[in-house]
Amino acid sequence: MGSIEHHKKRIKEHLAELNDAVDAGLENKPVTVGLHCSACSIELLELYLHSLHKIPLGKVVKHNWFKKPHAQQKIAPLAERKLGVDFPEKEKIYALLYTVEDLRENLVYGNPSFSQIKKVFDAFLALKAELLTKLKKEGIPLEES
């Protein structure tokens, strides 16, 4: 929710927290990694969808819409039902979001292994790189942190 500048400000804040977690050692900051990878991923997606005019500026995208759908699921995934938009490389972007969200709860509330923390962080970095490239093409460059 908010303007392009508000999204940029929040993204910058999330990235700063993640940089601090890297400096402290990801294994020492699983809660920070879980929360900020999730929140920043959603901010980046929201900003990208705004830049494509796929969702209005007031539309809020929620992280819990990106729970990985089950193979035998008979209804459309929650993200599809809530957003219902198409955009370039959507499946790739959603797959990365599903990875981040799949392990988020364990990082924040559980006792995650280093491999789980790394999996979330790596998926986030791939998503961030993808969306920063796309945003730059849309005329919305962000500082890469």
C-alpha positions as CSV (number, residue, x, y, z in Angstrom):
1,M,0.0,0.0,0.0
2,G,1.4,3.3,-0.9
3,S,3.3,5.2,-3.5
4,I,6.3,4.2,-5.5
5,E,8.5,6.2,-3.1
6,H,7.1,4.4,-0.1
7,H,7.8,1.1,-1.6
8,K,11.4,2.2,-2.4
9,K,11.8,3.3,1.2
10,R,10.6,0.1,2.7
11,I,12.7,-2.0,0.2
12,K,15.8,0.0,1.3
13,E,15.0,-0.7,4.9
14,H,14.5,-4.4,4.4
15,L,17.7,-4.7,2.4
16,A,19.6,-2.8,5.2
17,E,18.4,-5.3,7.8
18,L,19.4,-8.2,5.5
19,N,22.8,-6.8,5.0
20,D,23.2,-6.6,8.8
21,A,22.1,-10.2,9.0
22,V,24.8,-11.2,6.4
23,D,27.4,-9.3,8.5
24,A,26.3,-11.1,11.7
25,G,26.1,-14.5,10.0
26,L,22.9,-15.7,8.5
27,E,22.8,-18.7,10.9
28,N,22.7,-16.2,13.8
29,K,19.7,-14.2,12.4
30,P,17.1,-16.7,11.1
31,V,14.2,-14.5,12.2
32,T,15.6,-11.4,10.5
33,V,16.2,-13.5,7.3
34,G,12.7,-15.0,7.4
35,L,10.8,-11.7,8.0
36,H,12.8,-9.4,5.8
37,C,13.2,-11.8,2.8
38,S,9.5,-12.3,2.9
39,A,8.5,-8.7,3.3
40,C,11.0,-7.3,0.8
41,S,10.0,-9.9,-1.8
42,I,6.4,-8.8,-1.5
43,E,7.4,-5.1,-1.7
44,L,9.4,-5.8,-4.8
45,L,6.6,-7.7,-6.4
46,E,4.0,-5.0,-5.5
47,L,6.3,-2.3,-6.9
48,Y,6.8,-4.3,-10.1
49,L,3.0,-4.9,-10.5
50,H,2.4,-1.2,-10.0
51,S,5.0,-0.3,-12.6
52,L,3.2,-2.6,-15.1
53,H,-0.2,-1.1,-14.1
54,K,-1.4,-4.6,-13.2
55,I,-2.6,-3.5,-9.7
56,P,-3.6,-0.1,-8.4
57,L,-1.4,1.8,-6.0
58,G,-3.7,1.1,-3.1
59,K,-3.7,-2.7,-3.6
60,V,-1.9,-4.6,-0.9
61,V,-0.3,-7.9,-1.7
62,K,0.1,-10.2,1.3
63,H,2.9,-12.7,1.9
64,N,0.5,-15.5,2.9
65,W,-1.0,-15.6,-0.6
66,F,2.2,-17.3,-1.7
67,K,1.9,-20.7,0.0
68,K,3.0,-23.3,-2.5
69,P,-0.1,-25.0,-4.1
70,H,-0.5,-28.7,-3.8
71,A,-0.2,-30.9,-7.0
72,Q,-3.8,-32.2,-6.6
73,Q,-5.2,-28.9,-5.6
74,K,-8.6,-28.4,-7.3
75,I,-8.9,-24.6,-7.0
76,A,-6.5,-22.0,-8.3
77,P,-3.6,-21.0,-6.0
78,L,-4.4,-18.2,-3.5
79,A,-2.1,-15.8,-5.3
80,E,-4.0,-16.4,-8.5
81,R,-7.4,-15.9,-6.9
82,K,-6.3,-12.7,-5.1
83,L,-4.2,-11.1,-7.8
84,G,-5.4,-12.6,-11.1
85,V,-2.8,-10.9,-13.2
86,D,-0.4,-12.0,-15.9
87,F,3.1,-10.7,-16.4
88,P,6.4,-11.8,-17.9
89,E,8.1,-14.7,-16.1
90,K,5.3,-15.0,-13.6
91,E,5.8,-18.7,-13.0
92,K,9.5,-18.1,-12.2
93,I,8.8,-15.2,-9.9
94,Y,6.0,-17.1,-8.1
95,A,8.2,-20.2,-7.7
96,L,10.8,-18.1,-5.9
97,L,8.2,-16.5,-3.7
98,Y,6.8,-20.0,-2.9
99,T,10.3,-21.0,-1.7
100,V,10.7,-17.9,0.5
101,E,7.2,-18.4,2.0
102,D,7.4,-22.1,2.4
103,L,10.2,-21.8,5.0
104,R,9.3,-18.4,6.4
105,E,7.3,-19.7,9.4
106,N,10.1,-22.1,10.4
107,L,12.7,-19.4,10.2
108,V,10.6,-17.0,12.3
109,Y,9.1,-19.4,14.8
110,G,10.9,-22.7,14.6
111,N,14.4,-24.0,14.8
112,P,15.7,-23.9,11.3
113,S,18.8,-25.5,9.9
114,F,21.4,-23.4,8.2
115,S,20.4,-25.1,4.8
116,Q,16.9,-23.8,5.3
117,I,18.1,-20.3,6.1
118,K,20.4,-20.4,3.1
119,K,17.6,-21.7,0.8
120,V,15.3,-18.8,1.7
121,F,18.1,-16.3,1.3
122,D,19.2,-17.6,-2.0
123,A,15.7,-17.7,-3.4
124,F,15.3,-14.1,-2.2
125,L,18.5,-13.0,-3.9
126,A,17.4,-14.6,-7.2
127,L,14.0,-13.0,-6.9
128,K,15.5,-9.6,-6.0
129,A,17.9,-9.8,-9.0
130,E,15.0,-10.7,-11.4
131,L,12.7,-8.0,-10.1
132,L,15.4,-5.3,-9.9
133,T,16.2,-6.0,-13.6
134,K,12.5,-5.8,-14.5
135,L,12.0,-2.6,-12.5
136,K,15.0,-0.9,-14.2
137,K,13.4,-1.7,-17.6
138,E,10.2,-0.1,-16.4
139,G,12.1,3.1,-15.4
140,I,12.2,2.4,-11.7
141,P,15.9,1.8,-10.8
142,L,16.6,0.8,-7.2
143,E,20.0,0.7,-5.5
144,E,21.2,-2.8,-5.4
145,S,22.2,-3.7,-1.8
